[in-house]
């Protein structure tokens, strides 16, 4: 993963550093952003670099700090993914949360309070848990889709690097054009000074969104979710294992009767359409992610760019009610 904290801020502020060394935050180094796709053999993901929830969370905190210099908001951003289980949104799929993908957020406050290191540092800093356990309170950190916020900004820029869709210079040029603006609701929101760069970013975000909900991702994530459902039902893994490390869960799966199913998950190289009679067929929906950033004139970039508006409509209207399956081609 091409991650340079200096893209977001020139240095990690001192108040953040003690929190980074805590057990709950260090665990996130072993949870990848790519929702299990990094263990498959699909060409886009076969040689993908590591991009952990730890680096994403730190990036979000640095973005919020860069634009607000507010400790509370920055810590809320840092902890926003602390409850992310192994394979990230695959566990949302396990519980049938295909389109909202928010099931995994429910344990955020619990996991913060369960970490002695975090609690001791919060006490030393005089910060109450309720102030930093829900980043939805802070619109710079998080806001309603398809608006831009630190969370969406970081994972789009991160994936532009991880998917090799843009180089460091391009990523920096996107970030450097952003400043806090006031949106339609009178709230602060990151926006772009230049419409051309806002449009460029929106198209990048749309391309990433197509990957996130594309046939490969939907099939593989549901395939892995099915394996995890069985593993939980047969006590091959426990609920606590979901809040451990991905490599530990994979080791348990490979030592179990699910080894062949996981090997099949790993070996798929392509997804093809099929029909309901196919025993390997999966029909599954997914969250459609895109961003319509704010411009300096207070309007969304889609209001300025008719082609972008059309592309967004076409993406949102995609119908995933068809069957797919994974195959292995040499």
C-alpha positions as CSV (number, residue, x, y, z in Angstrom):
1,X,0.0,0.0,0.0
2,X,1.3,3.4,-1.0
3,X,0.6,5.3,2.2
4,X,2.3,8.5,3.1
5,X,0.8,10.2,6.1
6,X,2.4,13.4,4.9
7,X,-0.2,13.5,2.1
8,X,-2.8,14.2,4.8
9,X,-0.7,16.1,7.4
10,X,3.0,16.8,7.7
11,X,3.4,14.7,10.9
12,X,1.4,12.6,13.3
13,X,0.4,14.9,16.2
14,X,1.8,13.9,19.6
15,X,-1.6,13.4,21.3
16,X,-2.5,10.6,18.8
17,X,0.6,8.5,19.2
18,X,-0.3,6.8,22.6
19,X,-3.6,5.6,21.1
20,X,-1.9,4.1,18.1
21,X,0.1,1.7,20.3
22,X,-3.0,0.2,22.0
23,X,-4.0,-3.4,21.5
24,X,-7.4,-2.5,19.9
25,X,-5.7,-0.2,17.3
26,X,-2.8,-2.6,16.6
27,X,-5.3,-5.4,15.8
28,X,-6.5,-3.3,12.9
29,X,-3.1,-3.8,11.2
30,X,-4.3,-7.4,10.6
31,X,-7.7,-6.5,9.1
32,X,-7.4,-5.5,5.4
33,X,-9.6,-2.8,3.7
34,X,-10.3,-5.1,0.8
35,X,-12.9,-7.3,2.5
36,X,-11.2,-10.6,1.8
37,X,-10.6,-9.9,-1.9
38,X,-6.8,-9.7,-1.2
39,X,-6.9,-13.5,-0.6
40,X,-8.5,-14.3,-4.0
41,X,-6.9,-14.9,-7.4
42,X,-8.9,-12.3,-9.4
43,X,-6.4,-10.4,-11.5
44,X,-7.2,-7.0,-9.9
45,X,-6.5,-8.4,-6.5
46,X,-3.9,-11.0,-7.1
47,X,-0.9,-8.8,-6.4
48,X,-2.6,-6.0,-4.4
49,X,-0.6,-4.5,-1.6
50,X,-1.6,-4.5,2.0
51,X,-4.0,-1.7,3.0
52,X,-5.0,-2.2,6.6
53,X,-7.9,-0.7,8.7
54,X,-5.1,0.7,10.9
55,X,-3.7,2.8,8.1
56,X,-7.1,3.9,7.0
57,X,-8.1,4.9,10.5
58,X,-4.9,6.8,11.0
59,X,-5.4,8.5,7.6
60,X,-8.9,9.6,8.6
61,X,-7.6,11.0,11.9
62,X,-4.9,12.9,10.1
63,X,-7.4,14.3,7.6
64,X,-9.7,15.5,10.3
65,X,-6.8,17.0,12.3
66,X,-5.5,18.7,9.2
67,X,-8.8,20.5,8.5
68,X,-10.1,21.0,12.1
69,X,-7.2,20.8,14.6
70,X,-9.8,19.4,16.9
71,X,-8.6,16.5,19.2
72,X,-12.1,15.1,19.9
73,X,-13.1,14.9,16.2
74,X,-9.7,13.5,15.3
75,X,-10.0,10.7,17.9
76,X,-13.5,9.9,16.8
77,X,-12.1,9.4,13.3
78,X,-9.2,7.3,14.6
79,X,-11.6,4.9,16.4
80,X,-14.4,4.8,13.8
81,X,-13.3,1.3,12.6
82,X,-12.1,-0.1,15.9
83,X,-15.0,-2.6,15.8
84,X,-14.3,-3.8,12.2
85,X,-14.1,-7.6,12.2
86,X,-11.9,-9.8,10.1
87,X,-12.6,-9.4,6.4
88,X,-14.4,-6.1,7.1
89,X,-17.8,-5.9,5.4
90,X,-17.9,-9.6,4.7
91,X,-19.3,-9.9,8.2
92,X,-22.1,-7.5,7.3
93,X,-22.8,-10.0,4.5
94,X,-22.8,-12.8,7.1
95,X,-25.7,-11.1,8.8
96,X,-27.5,-10.1,5.6
97,X,-26.6,-6.4,5.8
98,X,-25.7,-6.2,2.1
99,X,-26.8,-2.6,1.3
100,X,-26.2,-0.6,4.5
101,X,-23.1,-2.4,5.6
102,X,-23.2,-0.9,9.1
103,X,-23.8,-4.0,11.3
104,X,-20.2,-4.0,12.4
105,X,-20.3,-0.5,13.9
106,X,-22.5,-1.6,16.8
107,X,-19.5,-2.6,19.1
108,X,-17.5,0.6,18.7
109,X,-18.0,2.0,22.2
110,X,-17.8,-1.5,23.8
111,X,-14.4,-2.1,22.2
112,X,-13.0,1.3,23.2
113,X,-14.1,0.7,26.8
114,X,-12.6,-2.8,26.7
115,X,-9.1,-1.6,25.9
116,X,-7.3,-0.5,29.1
117,X,-4.7,1.4,27.2
118,X,-7.3,3.6,25.4
119,X,-9.2,4.2,28.6
120,X,-6.2,5.1,30.6
121,X,-5.1,7.6,27.9
122,X,-8.6,9.1,27.6
123,X,-8.6,9.5,31.4
124,X,-5.2,11.2,31.3
125,X,-6.4,13.5,28.5
126,X,-9.7,14.2,30.3
127,X,-11.8,13.0,27.4
128,X,-15.1,11.1,27.9
129,X,-15.8,8.0,25.9
130,X,-19.1,9.2,24.6
131,X,-17.3,12.1,22.8
132,X,-15.2,9.9,20.7
133,X,-17.2,6.7,20.2
134,X,-19.5,7.9,17.5
135,X,-17.9,9.7,14.5
136,X,-21.3,10.2,12.9
137,X,-21.6,13.2,15.2
138,X,-18.9,15.1,13.3
139,X,-19.7,15.9,9.6
140,X,-16.0,16.4,8.7
141,X,-15.3,12.8,9.8
142,X,-18.5,11.3,8.5
143,X,-21.8,12.5,6.9
144,X,-24.5,11.1,4.7
145,X,-23.6,9.6,1.4
146,X,-22.9,10.8,-1.3
147,X,-21.3,13.8,0.5
148,X,-17.5,13.9,1.1
149,X,-16.0,13.3,4.5
150,X,-12.7,12.1,5.9
151,X,-13.7,8.5,5.9
152,X,-14.7,8.4,2.2
153,X,-11.9,10.7,1.2
154,X,-9.3,8.4,2.7
155,X,-10.5,5.1,1.3
156,X,-10.9,6.6,-2.2
157,X,-7.4,8.1,-2.2
158,X,-6.1,4.9,-0.6
159,X,-7.7,2.7,-3.2
160,X,-6.5,4.9,-6.1
161,X,-3.1,3.9,-4.9
162,X,-3.9,0.3,-4.0
163,X,-5.6,-0.4,-7.3
164,X,-2.9,1.6,-9.1
165,X,-5.5,3.9,-10.7
166,X,-3.5,7.0,-9.9
167,X,0.1,7.9,-8.9
168,X,1.2,9.8,-5.7
169,X,1.4,13.1,-7.6
170,X,-2.2,12.8,-8.8
171,X,-3.4,11.8,-5.4
172,X,-1.7,14.7,-3.8
173,X,-3.1,17.1,-6.3
174,X,-6.6,15.9,-5.5
175,X,-6.0,16.3,-1.7
176,X,-4.3,19.7,-2.0
177,X,-7.4,21.1,-3.7
178,X,-9.7,20.4,-0.8
179,X,-10.8,22.9,1.9
180,X,-13.6,23.0,4.4
181,X,-16.8,24.5,3.0
182,X,-20.3,25.0,4.2
183,X,-22.8,22.7,2.6
184,X,-26.6,22.9,2.0
185,X,-27.4,22.2,5.6
186,X,-25.0,24.8,7.0
187,X,-22.5,22.2,8.1
188,X,-18.8,22.0,7.4
189,X,-17.8,19.6,4.6
190,X,-14.6,19.0,2.6
191,X,-15.0,20.4,-0.9
192,X,-13.0,21.2,-3.9
193,X,-11.9,24.7,-4.9
194,X,-11.6,23.8,-8.6
195,X,-14.6,22.2,-10.5
196,X,-12.3,20.3,-12.8
197,X,-10.6,18.6,-9.9
198,X,-13.9,17.9,-8.2
199,X,-15.1,16.2,-11.4
200,X,-11.9,14.2,-11.7
201,X,-12.3,13.0,-8.1
202,X,-15.9,12.1,-8.6
203,X,-15.2,10.0,-11.6
204,X,-12.4,8.2,-9.6
205,X,-14.8,7.6,-6.8
206,X,-17.4,6.2,-9.2
207,X,-14.9,3.8,-10.7
208,X,-14.0,2.6,-7.2
209,X,-17.7,2.2,-6.4
210,X,-18.1,0.0,-9.5
211,X,-15.3,-2.2,-8.1
212,X,-16.7,-2.4,-4.6
213,X,-20.1,-3.6,-5.9
214,X,-18.9,-5.4,-9.0
215,X,-19.6,-9.0,-9.8
216,X,-16.2,-10.2,-8.5
217,X,-16.6,-8.4,-5.1
218,X,-20.2,-9.4,-4.6
219,X,-19.6,-13.0,-5.4
220,X,-16.4,-13.4,-3.4
221,X,-17.7,-11.6,-0.4
222,X,-20.9,-13.7,-0.3
223,X,-18.8,-16.9,-0.9
224,X,-16.6,-16.0,2.1
225,X,-19.6,-15.0,4.1
226,X,-21.1,-18.4,3.5
227,X,-17.9,-20.1,4.7
228,X,-17.9,-17.9,7.9
229,X,-21.6,-18.7,8.5
230,X,-20.8,-22.4,8.4
231,X,-17.7,-22.0,10.5
232,X,-19.7,-20.1,13.2
233,X,-22.5,-22.7,13.2
234,X,-20.1,-25.6,13.5
235,X,-18.0,-23.9,16.2
236,X,-14.9,-23.9,13.9
237,X,-14.6,-20.2,14.8
238,X,-16.2,-18.1,17.5
239,X,-17.7,-14.6,17.6
240,X,-14.5,-13.6,19.4
241,X,-12.4,-14.9,16.5
242,X,-14.1,-12.3,14.3
243,X,-12.5,-9.6,16.3
244,X,-9.0,-11.1,16.1
245,X,-6.7,-11.3,13.1
246,X,-7.5,-12.5,9.6
247,X,-4.6,-14.9,9.4
248,X,-5.7,-16.6,12.6
249,X,-9.2,-17.2,11.3
250,X,-7.8,-18.4,7.9
251,X,-5.6,-20.9,9.8
252,X,-8.6,-22.3,11.6
253,X,-10.6,-22.6,8.4
254,X,-7.7,-24.4,6.7
255,X,-7.4,-26.9,9.6
256,X,-11.1,-27.7,9.4
257,X,-13.5,-29.5,7.0
258,X,-13.9,-26.1,5.4
259,X,-10.4,-26.2,3.9
260,X,-11.6,-27.1,0.4
261,X,-14.2,-24.4,0.4
262,X,-11.7,-21.8,1.4
263,X,-9.3,-23.1,-1.3
264,X,-12.0,-22.7,-3.9
265,X,-12.5,-19.1,-2.6
266,X,-8.8,-18.4,-3.0
267,X,-8.5,-20.0,-6.4
268,X,-11.3,-18.2,-8.4
269,X,-9.9,-16.1,-11.2
270,X,-13.1,-14.9,-12.9
271,X,-16.8,-14.4,-12.3
272,X,-19.4,-15.4,-14.9
273,X,-23.1,-15.0,-15.2
274,X,-25.2,-18.2,-14.8
275,X,-28.7,-19.1,-13.7
276,X,-30.6,-20.1,-10.6
277,X,-30.3,-23.9,-11.5
278,X,-26.5,-23.7,-11.1
279,X,-25.7,-25.1,-7.6
280,X,-22.8,-22.6,-7.3
281,X,-24.9,-19.6,-8.3
282,X,-25.2,-16.6,-6.1
283,X,-27.5,-13.7,-6.5
284,X,-26.6,-10.9,-4.1
285,X,-26.9,-7.1,-3.9
286,X,-24.4,-4.6,-2.5
287,X,-24.0,-1.1,-1.4
288,X,-23.5,1.3,-4.3
289,X,-20.9,3.9,-3.2
290,X,-20.2,7.1,-5.1
291,X,-19.3,10.7,-4.1
292,X,-20.8,14.0,-5.3
293,X,-18.5,16.5,-3.9
294,X,-19.2,20.1,-3.0
295,X,-17.7,22.9,-5.0
296,X,-16.7,26.4,-4.0
297,X,-19.9,27.9,-5.3
298,X,-21.9,25.7,-2.8
299,X,-23.2,23.4,-5.5
300,X,-22.5,19.7,-6.1
301,X,-20.2,18.8,-9.0
302,X,-23.0,16.8,-10.6
303,X,-24.9,20.1,-11.1
304,X,-22.0,21.3,-13.2
305,X,-21.2,18.2,-15.1
306,X,-24.1,16.6,-17.0
307,X,-22.0,13.6,-18.1
308,X,-21.1,12.8,-14.5
309,X,-24.7,13.1,-13.4
310,X,-25.7,10.6,-16.1
311,X,-22.9,8.2,-15.1
312,X,-24.1,8.3,-11.5
313,X,-27.7,7.7,-12.5
314,X,-26.6,4.7,-14.6
315,X,-24.5,3.3,-11.7
316,X,-27.3,3.7,-9.1
317,X,-29.8,2.1,-11.4
318,X,-27.7,-1.1,-11.9
319,X,-29.8,-4.1,-11.2
320,X,-27.9,-7.0,-9.5
321,X,-30.8,-9.4,-9.6
322,X,-28.9,-12.0,-11.7
323,X,-26.8,-15.0,-10.8
324,X,-23.1,-15.3,-10.9
325,X,-20.5,-17.9,-10.0
326,X,-16.7,-18.0,-9.7
327,X,-14.5,-20.1,-12.0
328,X,-10.8,-20.9,-12.2
329,X,-9.1,-20.3,-15.5
330,X,-5.4,-20.7,-16.0
